[in-house]
């Protein structure tokens, strides 16, 4: 999970992603910076899935 978060941070720094970029809905898949934004969102979703799957408790028998 740490590596995924680091990848998100690196992409954000490399493409100068701002908070305003993170809420944009007009993403152009032909622009490198927008592709990075899509990757950041995808990795964020993956982190969320991993956290949620780790939150499930297994009942002790």
C-alpha positions as CSV (number, residue, x, y, z in Angstrom):
1,X,0.0,0.0,0.0
2,X,2.9,2.3,0.7
3,X,4.3,1.8,-2.8
4,X,0.9,2.5,-4.4
5,X,0.7,5.7,-2.4
6,X,4.2,6.7,-3.3
7,X,3.4,6.1,-7.0
8,X,0.4,8.5,-6.7
9,X,2.6,11.1,-5.0
10,X,5.3,10.8,-7.7
11,X,2.7,11.1,-10.5
12,X,1.2,14.2,-8.8
13,X,4.6,15.8,-8.4
14,X,5.8,14.9,-11.9
15,X,2.7,16.3,-13.6
16,X,2.1,19.2,-11.1
17,X,-1.3,18.0,-10.2
18,X,-3.3,20.4,-8.0
19,X,-6.3,20.0,-5.8
20,X,-8.4,21.6,-8.5
21,X,-7.2,18.9,-10.9
22,X,-8.3,16.2,-8.6
23,X,-11.9,17.2,-8.9
24,X,-12.0,17.9,-12.6
25,X,-14.4,16.0,-14.8
26,X,-13.2,17.2,-18.2
27,X,-10.4,14.8,-18.6
28,X,-8.8,14.5,-22.1
29,X,-7.2,11.0,-22.5
30,X,-4.9,12.4,-25.2
31,X,-3.0,14.6,-22.7
32,X,-0.2,13.1,-20.7
33,X,-1.1,15.1,-17.6
34,X,-4.7,13.9,-17.8
35,X,-3.6,10.3,-18.2
36,X,-1.5,10.7,-15.0
37,X,-4.6,12.1,-13.3
38,X,-6.6,9.0,-14.4
39,X,-3.8,6.8,-13.0
40,X,-3.8,8.7,-9.7
41,X,-7.5,8.2,-9.3
42,X,-7.2,4.5,-10.3
43,X,-4.5,3.9,-7.7
44,X,-6.5,5.8,-5.1
45,X,-9.4,3.5,-5.8
46,X,-7.1,0.4,-5.5
47,X,-5.9,1.7,-2.1
48,X,-9.5,2.1,-1.0
49,X,-10.4,-1.5,-2.1
50,X,-7.3,-2.8,-0.2
51,X,-8.2,-0.9,3.0
52,X,-11.8,-2.1,2.9
53,X,-10.8,-5.7,2.4
54,X,-8.4,-5.4,5.3
55,X,-11.2,-4.0,7.5
56,X,-13.3,-7.2,7.3
57,X,-12.9,-9.1,10.5
58,X,-13.0,-12.8,10.6
59,X,-15.0,-14.2,13.5
60,X,-13.0,-16.4,15.9
61,X,-14.5,-19.9,16.4
